Amino acid sequence: MLNKELKLSTEEINTPTEWINNWKQPIIHILLFHYIFRAVGDSLRAFSYAYPVKKFSSAVWPYSQARFCIGSVAALIFWMIGEIIGDW
């Protein structure tokens, strides 16, 4: 009786993850592109803090225009593209 309760069929184990193996579904591509664009935006935001500052200027956001363009503008573009793809 105990053996019957402990046996699991392969259908019960694989059912929640079957969608991962089917790469032809469009939802997989949408999720993948959404993740990639969001990750690139996050990476650009992190890179902007590592970008060297040659001098402290009167710029308000972290002390240079290049850091603002990389960290906010470029990252925001990738974040928005990722959100648009994710909303489909």
N, C-alpha and C positions, 0 to 999 in steps of 0.2 A: 504494500500500500504506500509506503514511503517513497519507493522508486517512482511510482506513477505521479506523485505530487511534485517531485523534483525534476522530472523530465520536461524540457522545454523544446518545442519544435523550432526549427530554423525560421519559420514564418513569423513567429512571435518575437524572435530576437531581431530580425532584420526589418521589420515593418516600419519603425520610426525613421530609419535611415535610408530607405529605398530611394528617395528623391535625390540623394547625393550622387548615386551611381548613374543617374540618367541626365547626362550633360546636354541632351538635345532639347530639353524643356527651356522655353524662353525665360522663365522665372529665375533659373539658375544664372543665366547671363546677366539679368538685371541686378540680382543680388551681388554678383561678383563685380560688375562695373561700379555699382553704388559703393561697395567697400573700397575698391581701388581708388576712386576719385576722392573719397573722404580721407583715406589714409595718406594720399599725396598732399592734400590740404593740411592735414595735421603735421606732416613732415616738413612742409614749407614753413609752417608757423614755428616749429621747433628750430629749424635752421635759421630763422631770422634772429633768434636770440643768440645763436653762435656766430652770427655775422659780425666781424670786427668793426668797432667804432673808432675812426681815426681821431676825431675830435668831438668834443661836446658842443653841439650847436644849440641854437635856440628852438630846435624842434621839440615838440611836446612829447610825442610818442618815441619810444626808446632811443632817442638821441640821434637818429639819422633818417633821412628820407629813403635811403635804400632799404633799411630794415622795415620801414613802414610798407613800402611797395611789395617786398617779399612776404612779410608776415601777415599783412592784412589784405592787400589787394589780390595778389596771386593766390593766396590760400583761400580767400573768400570765393574766388572764381571756381576753384576746384570743389569747394564745399557746396556751392550752389548747383554745379553740374551734377554732383553726386546726389543731392537732394531731389533734383528734377528727375534723374534716372530712377531713384528710389520711389518716387511718387507714382510712377507708371504702374 
